[in-house]
């Protein structure tokens, strides 16, 4: 199911958003802060919506919190495999907005802050666009580059054929004018896959007696962050460390401001909702710790810093599970 989400997001949904931004003549900064961020964070948004309105549990909040910490520590930590230098401003800018997005709780303010973030991004030269087309799916040609690639192709072939037959690929010249239909169709598939994913995790949590928020922080968070991890890893391999870091933190801004703000706004119009959000405090602390680690390492992303961030993520998981069990 995680791989199905990655396919529909990277192959269909994100290219359709790129076509929309091109037709609206948006700058790269604005497109990256809006459409590209929405593309890579669509699974988290739908998971949060389903958790609030359908399952009525904390799985959506757990997914947002876990995905935020995963993006900060694991993605940047894995990118540390490739020694690269970082600029302080992109990391500081995105970290400040991410901290503010967690400190401010009112849902209307959350959504308004995302608009302010877009306006500020428009006036800056740094680009936080998310690379698209990272996942190539070919349903007709059997791969010949190793048994691992062949096994992956066989396992994903049914989903790839289903998506190929139901969603027009707007990245091809034949369907490039059908990008709106691609956007709508892929949105429906993302919603369906997210529902099935949340449903399966909810059943597993009830069967094993594990709190939903723990399942969200661990399994759902890691699964929905796969597209972001792939994108950051590829650009880090190309030496673009600032883009890799901005991609991971910029996705968190969308997750918190809209992934939590939009469902909570709709839900609290009618009901007063109590949210179990202890992990948000840990997320802020770990964000500050990660920025401090980068500063102490002289703004250089290397293997030592990567291992340190991965260790922080392991500590976060242990603390989150321990506190939720209390």
ZAMIRO-263230 format. One record per residue (C-alpha): residue number from 1; residue in one letter; x, y, z. Coordinates in Angstrom, 1 decimal. Layout:
REM residues N
+-----+------+--------+--------+--------+
! seq ! type !      X !      Y !      Z !
+-----+------+--------+--------+--------+
! NUM !    A !      X !      Y !      Z !
...
+-----+------+--------+--------+--------+
REM end
This chain:
REM residues 326
+-----+------+--------+--------+--------+
! seq ! type !      X !      Y !      Z !
+-----+------+--------+--------+--------+
!   1 !    X !    0.0 !    0.0 !    0.0 !
!   2 !    X !    2.9 !    2.4 !    0.8 !
!   3 !    X !    4.4 !    1.6 !   -2.6 !
!   4 !    X !    1.1 !    2.2 !   -4.3 !
!   5 !    X !    0.9 !    5.6 !   -2.7 !
!   6 !    X !    4.5 !    6.3 !   -3.9 !
!   7 !    X !    3.5 !    5.4 !   -7.5 !
!   8 !    X !    0.4 !    7.4 !   -7.7 !
!   9 !    X !    2.1 !   10.5 !   -6.1 !
!  10 !    X !    5.4 !   10.5 !   -8.0 !
!  11 !    X !    4.1 !    9.3 !  -11.4 !
!  12 !    X !    0.8 !   11.0 !  -11.7 !
!  13 !    X !   -0.1 !   13.4 !   -8.9 !
!  14 !    X !    3.1 !   15.5 !   -8.7 !
!  15 !    X !    3.5 !   15.9 !  -12.5 !
!  16 !    X !   -0.2 !   17.1 !  -12.7 !
!  17 !    X !    0.6 !   19.7 !  -10.1 !
!  18 !    X !    3.7 !   20.8 !  -12.0 !
!  19 !    X !    1.5 !   21.3 !  -15.1 !
!  20 !    X !   -1.0 !   23.3 !  -13.1 !
!  21 !    X !    1.8 !   25.6 !  -11.8 !
!  22 !    X !    3.2 !   26.0 !  -15.3 !
!  23 !    X !   -0.1 !   27.0 !  -16.7 !
!  24 !    X !   -0.7 !   29.5 !  -13.9 !
!  25 !    X !    2.8 !   30.9 !  -14.6 !
!  26 !    X !    3.9 !   30.5 !  -11.0 !
!  27 !    X !    7.5 !   31.1 !  -10.0 !
!  28 !    X !    9.6 !   28.1 !   -8.8 !
!  29 !    X !    9.5 !   29.3 !   -5.2 !
!  30 !    X !    5.7 !   29.7 !   -5.1 !
!  31 !    X !    5.2 !   26.4 !   -6.9 !
!  32 !    X !    7.5 !   24.6 !   -4.6 !
!  33 !    X !    5.9 !   26.0 !   -1.5 !
!  34 !    X !    2.4 !   25.2 !   -2.7 !
!  35 !    X !    1.8 !   22.6 !   -5.4 !
!  36 !    X !    5.1 !   20.6 !   -5.0 !
!  37 !    X !    4.7 !   20.5 !   -1.2 !
!  38 !    X !    1.1 !   19.4 !   -1.6 !
!  39 !    X !    2.2 !   16.6 !   -3.9 !
!  40 !    X !    4.8 !   15.1 !   -1.6 !
!  41 !    X !    2.6 !   15.5 !    1.5 !
!  42 !    X !   -0.7 !   14.4 !    0.0 !
!  43 !    X !   -0.7 !   11.0 !    1.8 !
!  44 !    X !   -0.2 !   12.7 !    5.2 !
!  45 !    X !   -3.1 !   15.1 !    4.5 !
!  46 !    X !   -5.5 !   12.4 !    3.5 !
!  47 !    X !   -4.4 !   10.3 !    6.5 !
!  48 !    X !   -5.2 !   13.2 !    8.8 !
!  49 !    X !   -8.6 !   13.7 !    7.2 !
!  50 !    X !   -9.5 !   10.1 !    7.5 !
!  51 !    X !   -8.3 !    9.9 !   11.1 !
!  52 !    X !  -10.4 !   12.9 !   12.1 !
!  53 !    X !  -13.7 !   12.2 !   10.2 !
!  54 !    X !  -13.8 !    8.4 !    9.7 !
!  55 !    X !  -11.8 !    6.5 !   12.3 !
!  56 !    X !  -12.2 !    9.4 !   14.8 !
!  57 !    X !   -8.9 !    8.5 !   16.4 !
!  58 !    X !   -5.4 !    9.9 !   16.9 !
!  59 !    X !   -3.9 !    8.0 !   14.0 !
!  60 !    X !   -3.8 !   11.2 !   11.9 !
!  61 !    X !   -2.1 !   13.2 !   14.5 !
!  62 !    X !    0.4 !   10.4 !   15.1 !
!  63 !    X !    1.2 !   10.2 !   11.4 !
!  64 !    X !    1.8 !   14.0 !   11.1 !
!  65 !    X !    4.0 !   14.0 !   14.2 !
!  66 !    X !    5.9 !   10.9 !   13.2 !
!  67 !    X !    6.3 !   12.0 !    9.6 !
!  68 !    X !    7.6 !   15.4 !   10.8 !
!  69 !    X !   10.3 !   13.8 !   13.0 !
!  70 !    X !   11.1 !   11.2 !   10.3 !
!  71 !    X !   11.6 !   14.0 !    7.7 !
!  72 !    X !   13.9 !   15.9 !   10.0 !
!  73 !    X !   16.0 !   13.2 !   11.5 !
!  74 !    X !   15.9 !   10.1 !    9.1 !
!  75 !    X !   15.8 !   11.9 !    5.7 !
!  76 !    X !   18.6 !   14.4 !    6.6 !
!  77 !    X !   20.5 !   11.6 !    8.4 !
!  78 !    X !   20.4 !    9.3 !    5.3 !
!  79 !    X !   21.5 !   12.3 !    3.2 !
!  80 !    X !   24.6 !   12.5 !    5.5 !
!  81 !    X !   26.0 !    9.5 !    3.6 !
!  82 !    X !   27.1 !   12.1 !    1.0 !
!  83 !    X !   29.4 !   14.8 !    2.5 !
!  84 !    X !   28.0 !   18.2 !    1.5 !
!  85 !    X !   28.1 !   21.7 !    2.8 !
!  86 !    X !   24.9 !   23.5 !    3.9 !
!  87 !    X !   23.8 !   27.2 !    3.9 !
!  88 !    X !   22.5 !   28.4 !    7.2 !
!  89 !    X !   19.7 !   30.5 !    5.8 !
!  90 !    X !   17.4 !   27.9 !    4.2 !
!  91 !    X !   17.6 !   25.6 !    7.2 !
!  92 !    X !   17.0 !   28.5 !    9.7 !
!  93 !    X !   14.1 !   29.9 !    7.6 !
!  94 !    X !   12.2 !   26.7 !    7.3 !
!  95 !    X !   13.0 !   25.7 !   10.9 !
!  96 !    X !   11.5 !   29.0 !   12.3 !
!  97 !    X !    8.3 !   28.5 !   10.3 !
!  98 !    X !    8.1 !   24.9 !   11.4 !
!  99 !    X !    8.5 !   25.8 !   15.1 !
! 100 !    X !    5.9 !   28.5 !   14.8 !
! 101 !    X !    3.5 !   26.1 !   13.1 !
! 102 !    X !    3.7 !   23.8 !   16.1 !
! 103 !    X !    3.5 !   26.5 !   18.8 !
! 104 !    X !    0.4 !   28.2 !   17.4 !
! 105 !    X !   -2.6 !   25.9 !   18.0 !
! 106 !    X !   -5.6 !   27.7 !   16.6 !
! 107 !    X !   -6.6 !   26.0 !   13.4 !
! 108 !    X !   -7.5 !   29.2 !   11.5 !
! 109 !    X !   -4.1 !   30.6 !   12.4 !
! 110 !    X !   -2.4 !   27.4 !   11.1 !
! 111 !    X !   -3.9 !   27.8 !    7.7 !
! 112 !    X !   -3.2 !   31.6 !    7.6 !
! 113 !    X !    0.4 !   31.0 !    8.5 !
! 114 !    X !    0.9 !   28.8 !    5.5 !
! 115 !    X !   -0.3 !   31.6 !    3.3 !
! 116 !    X !    2.2 !   33.9 !    5.0 !
! 117 !    X !    4.9 !   31.3 !    4.3 !
! 118 !    X !    4.1 !   31.3 !    0.6 !
! 119 !    X !    4.2 !   35.1 !    0.4 !
! 120 !    X !    7.6 !   35.2 !    2.1 !
! 121 !    X !    8.9 !   32.4 !   -0.2 !
! 122 !    X !    7.9 !   34.4 !   -3.2 !
! 123 !    X !   10.4 !   37.2 !   -2.3 !
! 124 !    X !   13.3 !   34.9 !   -1.7 !
! 125 !    X !   15.9 !   33.5 !   -4.2 !
! 126 !    X !   16.2 !   30.1 !   -2.6 !
! 127 !    X !   14.2 !   27.4 !   -4.2 !
! 128 !    X !   12.5 !   24.6 !   -2.3 !
! 129 !    X !   11.0 !   22.8 !   -5.2 !
! 130 !    X !   10.6 !   19.1 !   -4.8 !
! 131 !    X !   12.1 !   17.0 !   -7.7 !
! 132 !    X !    9.5 !   15.1 !   -9.6 !
! 133 !    X !    9.4 !   12.0 !  -11.6 !
! 134 !    X !   11.6 !   10.1 !   -9.2 !
! 135 !    X !    9.7 !    7.0 !   -9.7 !
! 136 !    X !    9.5 !    5.5 !  -13.1 !
! 137 !    X !    6.9 !    2.9 !  -13.8 !
! 138 !    X !    6.8 !    1.0 !  -17.0 !
! 139 !    X !    4.0 !   -1.6 !  -17.3 !
! 140 !    X !    5.1 !   -3.1 !  -20.6 !
! 141 !    X !    8.8 !   -3.7 !  -20.3 !
! 142 !    X !   10.3 !   -6.3 !  -18.0 !
! 143 !    X !   13.4 !   -4.9 !  -16.3 !
! 144 !    X !   16.7 !   -6.6 !  -16.9 !
! 145 !    X !   18.9 !   -5.0 !  -14.2 !
! 146 !    X !   18.9 !   -7.6 !  -11.4 !
! 147 !    X !   16.5 !   -9.9 !   -9.6 !
! 148 !    X !   15.6 !   -7.2 !   -7.0 !
! 149 !    X !   14.3 !   -4.9 !   -9.7 !
! 150 !    X !   12.4 !   -7.7 !  -11.3 !
! 151 !    X !   10.8 !   -8.7 !   -8.1 !
! 152 !    X !    9.8 !   -5.1 !   -7.4 !
! 153 !    X !    8.3 !   -4.8 !  -10.9 !
! 154 !    X !    6.3 !   -8.0 !  -10.5 !
! 155 !    X !    4.9 !   -7.0 !   -7.1 !
! 156 !    X !    3.9 !   -3.5 !   -8.3 !
! 157 !    X !    2.7 !   -4.6 !  -11.8 !
! 158 !    X !   -1.0 !   -5.0 !  -10.8 !
! 159 !    X !   -1.2 !   -1.6 !   -9.2 !
! 160 !    X !    0.7 !    0.0 !  -12.0 !
! 161 !    X !   -1.6 !   -1.5 !  -14.7 !
! 162 !    X !   -4.7 !   -0.3 !  -12.7 !
! 163 !    X !   -3.4 !    3.2 !  -12.4 !
! 164 !    X !   -2.2 !    3.2 !  -16.0 !
! 165 !    X !   -5.7 !    2.3 !  -17.2 !
! 166 !    X !   -7.6 !    4.8 !  -15.0 !
! 167 !    X !   -5.3 !    7.9 !  -14.9 !
! 168 !    X !   -4.0 !    9.8 !  -18.0 !
! 169 !    X !   -0.3 !   10.4 !  -17.7 !
! 170 !    X !    0.0 !   14.1 !  -18.3 !
! 171 !    X !    3.8 !   13.9 !  -18.6 !
! 172 !    X !    3.3 !   12.3 !  -22.0 !
! 173 !    X !    2.6 !   14.6 !  -25.0 !
! 174 !    X !   -0.6 !   12.7 !  -25.8 !
! 175 !    X !   -2.2 !   13.6 !  -22.4 !
! 176 !    X !   -0.4 !   16.8 !  -21.5 !
! 177 !    X !   -3.6 !   18.9 !  -21.8 !
! 178 !    X !   -5.5 !   16.5 !  -19.6 !
! 179 !    X !   -3.6 !   17.5 !  -16.4 !
! 180 !    X !   -6.8 !   18.5 !  -14.5 !
! 181 !    X !   -8.2 !   15.0 !  -15.1 !
! 182 !    X !   -4.9 !   13.5 !  -14.0 !
! 183 !    X !   -5.1 !   15.6 !  -10.8 !
! 184 !    X !   -8.6 !   14.6 !  -10.0 !
! 185 !    X !   -8.1 !   10.9 !  -10.7 !
! 186 !    X !   -4.9 !   10.7 !   -8.8 !
! 187 !    X !   -6.5 !   12.5 !   -5.8 !
! 188 !    X !   -9.2 !    9.9 !   -5.7 !
! 189 !    X !   -6.7 !    7.1 !   -5.7 !
! 190 !    X !   -4.6 !    8.7 !   -3.0 !
! 191 !    X !   -7.8 !    9.1 !   -0.9 !
! 192 !    X !   -8.6 !    5.4 !   -1.4 !
! 193 !    X !   -5.1 !    4.1 !   -0.7 !
! 194 !    X !   -4.9 !    6.3 !    2.4 !
! 195 !    X !   -8.3 !    5.0 !    3.6 !
! 196 !    X !   -7.2 !    1.4 !    3.1 !
! 197 !    X !   -3.9 !    2.1 !    4.8 !
! 198 !    X !   -5.5 !    3.7 !    7.9 !
! 199 !    X !   -8.1 !    1.0 !    8.0 !
! 200 !    X !   -5.5 !   -1.8 !    8.0 !
! 201 !    X !   -3.4 !    0.0 !   10.6 !
! 202 !    X !   -6.5 !    0.6 !   12.8 !
! 203 !    X !   -7.4 !   -3.2 !   12.6 !
! 204 !    X !   -3.8 !   -4.1 !   13.5 !
! 205 !    X !   -3.7 !   -1.7 !   16.4 !
! 206 !    X !   -7.0 !   -3.1 !   17.8 !
! 207 !    X !   -5.9 !   -6.7 !   17.3 !
! 208 !    X !   -2.5 !   -6.3 !   19.0 !
! 209 !    X !   -3.6 !   -3.8 !   21.6 !
! 210 !    X !   -1.3 !   -1.0 !   20.3 !
! 211 !    X !   -2.5 !    2.6 !   20.6 !
! 212 !    X !   -3.4 !    4.1 !   17.2 !
! 213 !    X !   -1.1 !    7.1 !   17.8 !
! 214 !    X !    1.9 !    4.8 !   18.1 !
! 215 !    X !    1.1 !    3.0 !   14.9 !
! 216 !    X !    0.8 !    6.5 !   13.2 !
! 217 !    X !    4.1 !    7.7 !   14.6 !
! 218 !    X !    6.0 !    4.5 !   13.5 !
! 219 !    X !    4.6 !    2.6 !   10.5 !
! 220 !    X !    2.3 !    5.2 !    8.8 !
! 221 !    X !    4.8 !    8.0 !    9.3 !
! 222 !    X !    7.7 !    6.1 !    7.7 !
! 223 !    X !    5.5 !    4.8 !    4.9 !
! 224 !    X !    4.0 !    8.2 !    3.9 !
! 225 !    X !    7.4 !    9.8 !    4.0 !
! 226 !    X !    9.0 !    7.5 !    1.4 !
! 227 !    X !    8.5 !    9.9 !   -1.5 !
! 228 !    X !   10.2 !   12.7 !    0.4 !
! 229 !    X !   13.0 !   10.4 !    1.4 !
! 230 !    X !   13.6 !    9.3 !   -2.2 !
! 231 !    X !   13.6 !   12.9 !   -3.5 !
! 232 !    X !   16.0 !   14.2 !   -0.8 !
! 233 !    X !   18.4 !   11.3 !   -1.2 !
! 234 !    X !   18.6 !   11.8 !   -5.0 !
! 235 !    X !   19.3 !   15.6 !   -4.8 !
! 236 !    X !   21.8 !   15.0 !   -2.0 !
! 237 !    X !   23.6 !   12.5 !   -4.1 !
! 238 !    X !   23.9 !   15.3 !   -6.7 !
! 239 !    X !   25.5 !   17.6 !   -4.2 !
! 240 !    X !   22.4 !   19.9 !   -3.5 !
! 241 !    X !   22.3 !   19.7 !    0.2 !
! 242 !    X !   20.2 !   22.8 !    0.7 !
! 243 !    X !   17.5 !   21.5 !   -1.5 !
! 244 !    X !   17.5 !   18.1 !    0.3 !
! 245 !    X !   17.1 !   19.8 !    3.7 !
! 246 !    X !   14.6 !   22.3 !    2.5 !
! 247 !    X !   12.5 !   19.5 !    1.0 !
! 248 !    X !   12.3 !   17.6 !    4.3 !
! 249 !    X !   11.5 !   20.6 !    6.5 !
! 250 !    X !    9.3 !   22.3 !    3.9 !
! 251 !    X !    7.1 !   19.2 !    3.7 !
! 252 !    X !    6.7 !   19.4 !    7.5 !
! 253 !    X !    5.4 !   23.0 !    7.2 !
! 254 !    X !    2.6 !   21.8 !    4.9 !
! 255 !    X !    1.9 !   18.8 !    7.1 !
! 256 !    X !    1.4 !   20.8 !   10.3 !
! 257 !    X !   -0.3 !   23.9 !    8.9 !
! 258 !    X !   -2.7 !   22.3 !    6.4 !
! 259 !    X !   -2.5 !   18.6 !    7.3 !
! 260 !    X !   -3.6 !   19.4 !   10.9 !
! 261 !    X !   -5.2 !   22.8 !   10.4 !
! 262 !    X !   -7.7 !   21.9 !    7.6 !
! 263 !    X !   -9.2 !   18.8 !    9.2 !
! 264 !    X !   -9.4 !   20.4 !   12.6 !
! 265 !    X !  -11.1 !   23.5 !   11.2 !
! 266 !    X !  -13.8 !   21.5 !    9.6 !
! 267 !    X !  -14.3 !   19.2 !   12.6 !
! 268 !    X !  -14.4 !   21.9 !   15.3 !
! 269 !    X !  -17.2 !   23.8 !   13.5 !
! 270 !    X !  -19.6 !   21.3 !   15.0 !
! 271 !    X !  -17.8 !   19.4 !   17.8 !
! 272 !    X !  -15.2 !   20.1 !   20.4 !
! 273 !    X !  -12.4 !   17.7 !   19.9 !
! 274 !    X !   -9.7 !   16.6 !   22.3 !
! 275 !    X !   -6.5 !   15.7 !   20.6 !
! 276 !    X !   -3.7 !   13.5 !   22.1 !
! 277 !    X !   -0.7 !   15.5 !   20.9 !
! 278 !    X !    2.0 !   14.9 !   23.4 !
! 279 !    X !    4.4 !   14.1 !   20.5 !
! 280 !    X !    4.3 !   17.6 !   19.1 !
! 281 !    X !    6.4 !   18.8 !   22.1 !
! 282 !    X !    9.0 !   16.1 !   21.4 !
! 283 !    X !    9.0 !   17.1 !   17.7 !
! 284 !    X !    9.9 !   20.7 !   18.5 !
! 285 !    X !   12.7 !   19.6 !   20.9 !
! 286 !    X !   14.1 !   17.3 !   18.3 !
! 287 !    X !   13.9 !   19.9 !   15.6 !
! 288 !    X !   16.0 !   22.3 !   17.8 !
! 289 !    X !   18.4 !   19.5 !   18.5 !
! 290 !    X !   18.8 !   18.7 !   14.8 !
! 291 !    X !   19.6 !   22.3 !   14.0 !
! 292 !    X !   22.0 !   22.5 !   16.9 !
! 293 !    X !   23.8 !   19.3 !   15.6 !
! 294 !    X !   24.1 !   20.8 !   12.2 !
! 295 !    X !   25.5 !   24.1 !   13.7 !
! 296 !    X !   28.0 !   22.2 !   15.9 !
! 297 !    X !   29.1 !   20.2 !   12.8 !
! 298 !    X !   30.0 !   23.6 !   11.1 !
! 299 !    X !   27.0 !   23.3 !    8.7 !
! 300 !    X !   28.4 !   20.3 !    7.0 !
! 301 !    X !   26.3 !   17.2 !    6.3 !
! 302 !    X !   28.5 !   14.1 !    6.7 !
! 303 !    X !   28.3 !   10.5 !    7.9 !
! 304 !    X !   28.9 !   11.5 !   11.5 !
! 305 !    X !   26.0 !   14.0 !   11.6 !
! 306 !    X !   23.8 !   11.5 !    9.8 !
! 307 !    X !   24.4 !    8.8 !   12.4 !
! 308 !    X !   23.8 !   11.3 !   15.1 !
! 309 !    X !   20.4 !   12.3 !   13.6 !
! 310 !    X !   19.4 !    8.6 !   13.2 !
! 311 !    X !   20.3 !    8.0 !   16.8 !
! 312 !    X !   18.0 !   10.9 !   17.8 !
! 313 !    X !   15.2 !    9.3 !   15.8 !
! 314 !    X !   15.6 !    6.0 !   17.6 !
! 315 !    X !   15.5 !    7.9 !   20.9 !
! 316 !    X !   12.3 !    9.7 !   19.8 !
! 317 !    X !   10.6 !    6.4 !   19.0 !
! 318 !    X !   11.6 !    4.9 !   22.4 !
! 319 !    X !   10.3 !    8.0 !   24.2 !
! 320 !    X !    7.1 !    8.2 !   22.2 !
! 321 !    X !    6.2 !    4.6 !   22.7 !
! 322 !    X !    7.1 !    4.7 !   26.4 !
! 323 !    X !    5.0 !    7.9 !   27.1 !
! 324 !    X !    2.0 !    6.6 !   25.2 !
! 325 !    X !    2.1 !    3.4 !   27.2 !
! 326 !    X !    1.9 !    5.3 !   30.5 !
+-----+------+--------+--------+--------+
REM end
